[in-house]
Amino acid sequence: MTETELQHFALSILKLAFAGGVLGAICWSLVMRIVADAADAIQDWEDKRTRIGAARARAHVRHINGASLG
């Protein structure tokens, strides 16, 4: 392998490594975004369940208090 071929080979490897790093960073960013969105969705679902449970408890107390008055 001549010196020119070796330089061309080394430059090609360097370009491939750079492109791989960029693509890897993009993929990692997408994965982290998907995980964060999933965690947010789960948290929203849990908050909704908590609010519904609290509303049911308040409605139950109102029902019991209203029934005992009548």
C-alpha positions as CSV (number, residue, x, y, z in Angstrom):
1,M,0.0,0.0,0.0
2,T,1.5,3.3,-1.0
3,E,1.6,6.4,1.2
4,T,-1.2,8.0,-0.8
5,E,-3.4,5.0,-0.5
6,L,-2.7,4.8,3.3
7,Q,-3.6,8.5,3.7
8,H,-6.8,8.0,1.7
9,F,-7.7,4.9,3.8
10,A,-7.0,6.7,7.1
11,L,-9.1,9.7,6.0
12,S,-11.9,7.4,4.9
13,I,-11.9,5.7,8.3
14,L,-11.9,9.1,10.0
15,K,-14.9,10.2,8.0
16,L,-16.7,7.0,8.8
17,A,-16.0,7.4,12.5
18,F,-17.2,11.0,12.5
19,A,-20.4,10.1,10.6
20,G,-21.0,7.2,13.0
21,G,-20.5,9.5,16.0
22,V,-23.0,12.0,14.6
23,L,-25.6,9.3,13.8
24,G,-25.1,7.7,17.2
25,A,-25.6,11.1,19.0
26,I,-28.8,11.7,17.0
27,C,-30.1,8.2,17.8
28,W,-29.3,8.6,21.5
29,S,-31.1,11.9,21.5
30,L,-34.2,10.4,19.9
31,V,-34.2,7.5,22.4
32,M,-33.9,9.8,25.3
33,R,-36.7,11.9,23.9
34,I,-38.9,8.8,23.6
35,V,-38.1,7.7,27.1
36,A,-38.8,11.2,28.5
37,D,-42.1,11.4,26.6
38,A,-43.1,8.0,27.9
39,A,-42.3,8.9,31.5
40,D,-44.3,12.1,31.1
41,A,-47.3,10.2,29.8
42,I,-47.1,7.7,32.7
43,Q,-46.9,10.6,35.2
44,D,-49.9,12.3,33.5
45,W,-51.9,9.1,33.7
46,E,-51.0,8.7,37.4
47,D,-52.0,12.3,38.1
48,K,-55.3,11.8,36.4
49,R,-56.0,8.6,38.4
50,T,-55.2,10.5,41.6
51,R,-57.6,13.4,40.7
52,I,-60.3,11.0,39.8
53,G,-59.9,9.1,43.0
54,A,-60.0,12.3,45.1
55,A,-63.2,13.4,43.2
56,R,-64.8,10.1,43.9
57,A,-63.9,10.3,47.6
58,R,-65.4,13.8,47.8
59,A,-68.5,12.7,45.9
60,H,-68.9,9.8,48.3
61,V,-68.6,12.0,51.4
62,R,-71.2,14.4,49.9
63,H,-73.5,11.5,49.2
64,I,-73.2,10.2,52.7
65,N,-73.6,13.6,54.3
66,G,-76.6,14.4,52.0
67,A,-78.2,11.0,52.7
68,S,-77.9,11.4,56.5
69,L,-79.5,14.9,56.4
70,G,-82.5,13.8,54.5
